[in-house]
């Protein structure tokens, strides 16, 4: 998310957009949005899953050893030697104008190494907080003194950072809270996005107004939305939850947190109010179950909760398969929100997408456009347009037609098909006739 120095920013006088922001104390400029393109199976979602695993380990490894035990299912299996090698994760991030570099490596369902470095804006170099390897944990008493007494309290399959946060070590707690609250990932598969937005809409007046105003602006035909909750007595573990998949998804993940005794099942009921007409004149409003809305409408509503929350409160939002079931013009406007004056907290957005209509030089700089490409061995490479060389020689021009050139294959990362005409001929019986 670092901005390249050689690229001219989009003129902020055009629609008030700005691609970048700077944190003067760090001497760096950052892009607000990054988009990742690539063929199906190129590795885009694997990158998002890696981010999600990184986040889950920090938040939950101290109390949930299943996080690491389940990782072996996601290791790279297309190379015989990879199972013998460590899997490494590292993220460099800034909290309160202080830069942190944190990472870990895992092998055979244990943490093989772990490290945390910090760099104050007044310093020219970073200092270590702790280093962990097979021989133990080395704590810096100057930068991480509260962690000195708890080195031996960390399990082999848990992170020392998470353990330190559990014991309220300030830096560890700060990082864990930031990762948990301000680094959010929407995978589109079994996530709780709809749960989150429905609860925000019901409990937060400011958020409810923003979501409803945006829904009205984009003209989905919805005049109002209501979210109500009730609790159903749980007779037994076999109590039937409504069959509607939308309601089941809303219920999912809420009951244990809201009903520790397990005696109740929480149900959220979403309804959308539409105008009712008689001979072209509005005569009433009618409330319809939200599951009657289109898949795109449901997805937009679910997305608006974390989208507007990130814009209002800062942080990073990662969205896999952005634009699916959403019209390309609406996807364009949603991206623009992160580059508009509404983003006054320097929030950042990372999306994977197939929507090539977003590859516009009046929207994205070359350092905001990334590609994922997989080689014959199944290994993914991720590179930005600013570093890509056409024919290994020529840099991509700022005024290039990004979308057209990408679809022509100039940047790689597009699908290459076999002989589909032969496939059609074979299964239509034409080959047999010949």
Secondary structure, DSSP 8 states (H G I E B T S, - for coil): -B--TTS----TTTTT--SEEEETTTTEEEESEEEEE--TTSSHHHHHHHHHHHHHHHHHTTT-THHHHTGGGGS--SSTTGGGS-EEEEEEEEETTEEEEEEEEEETTEEEEEEEEEE-TT-SS-EEEEEEETTEEEE-TTTSGGGGGGGGG--TTS-HHHHHHHTT-HHHHHHHHHHHHHEEEE-SSS--HHHHHHHHHHH-HHHHHHHHHHHHHTT-S--EEEEEEEEEE--STT----S-HHHHHHHTTTHHHH-TT--EEEEEEEEEEEEEEETTEEEEEEEEEGGGS-HHHHHHHHHHHHHHHHHHH--EEEETTTTTTS-HHHHHHHHHHHTSTT-TT--EEEEE---GGG--TTT--GGGEEEEEE-TTS-EEEEETTT-EETTTEE--TTS-HHHHHHTTTT--S-----HHHHHHHHHTHHHH-
